[in-house]
Amino acid sequence: MLNAIFSKEEINTGRQREFDYLKGIFMLFIYLIHAFQATLSSEDSITRWVYMFATMSGAAIFIFVMGIGTVYSKNASPAEFLKSGIRMVIYQYLNNIAYVAALVIPYPFVSGKLTETGTENLRMLIKIYIQYTNIFFITGIIYLLLALLKKLDVKTIWYVIIGAAVSIAAPFIYGTPVDVPIIGYLVKLLIGDADFVSFTPLYFLSYALFGVAFGKMMRHVKNKAGFYRLFSIPAIATVIVWWILVFQNYGSDTLEMYTVLSDSYTHPNLWHVAASLAHIFLFAAMFFFVEEIRRKDHKLCEPKNPVARQLLYYNRHISKYYALHVPVYFVVLGLNGYEGFQSYQCWLLALLSIVVTELMVRGYNYCRKTSNT
């Protein structure tokens, strides 16, 4: 059976578009979830269920697909990974400047009527976001580590072994204090516990390493339909077991379930990583088979469906969308006196951010394309 699926030669070297769709559709979840989180608003029950579902993919999608992408990239040298790592870390802190600017811009218009709560929220948010670390930062650090592994010419199996070892060791290393100026702060960014650390490279490195190994395996797949059918069986079993255990342990208390899943999302152990990858694999399989039904041939032509086209556009420019959508929320939060919103207002804010970021991204891309012609 495996001989009918895999080839000794690398023949599956084109774009794996199911993962493009996967990244694109998750951008919509990001818009909604961040509409509540960025505005300090309490999630409604629907959003909590969306978030609990999203914790089984979320940032893991981007890091896992990044690992796959390093295998398929035409610029996969250690030097290029090093440049990408440095660039992504710089993006993080440039993004932080944009966050703080978005928070401060409304201040002159509302300063005369700020409540004590609003003033404290503004101070807290500036303190957090001036040194914030999120997806750009962890991606950058992981690129630097992948550059080292690439330089050392580490074999595929070691990506799996190191990834598993990191997942096992992470809970024991997390938050280890280092009482040395500057070095201690840097260690906190990588493995520490702080308000301004959204995700740590420590916990998400395993997703990237498993992604590299998965990407190397996929390059040898000659029958993708058979590949997804075969491996969907253990993936489905893993997903079923995961949710049975979750509901068995926390199903009687939705708030506790939400809290536990939120914590395990940002601090996944090996079991959580395996369950997340099973979810991601099944999502990718669904997109693959939907795409197969739609296509009459096997060429990766641009789809005519506007929703599919938009999802692919999100994927191609995901960094721009991710960087720009939160400042929209911060400006509106500031105009509201830096106090949270009701749930229906957050849903409307998500729609507003979708429209505004779409105009900004497409406008920027159009101007750039025009200037290059």
Salt bridges, closest charged atoms under 4 A:
GLU10 OE1 - ARG219 NE 3.00
GLU10 OE2 - HIS220 NE2 3.89
GLU18 OE2 - LYS224 NZ 2.69
ASP20 OD2 - ARG15 NE 2.62
GLU80 OE2 - LYS83 NZ 3.77
GLU120 OE2 - ARG123 NH1 3.18
ASP263 OD1 - HIS267 ND1 3.33
GLU291 OE2 - ARG17 NH2 2.32
GLU291 OE2 - ARG294 NH2 3.15
GLU292 OE2 - ARG295 NH2 2.49
GLU292 OE1 - HIS298 ND1 3.75
GLU302 OE2 - ARG316 NH1 3.86
GLU358 OE2 - ARG362 NE 2.39
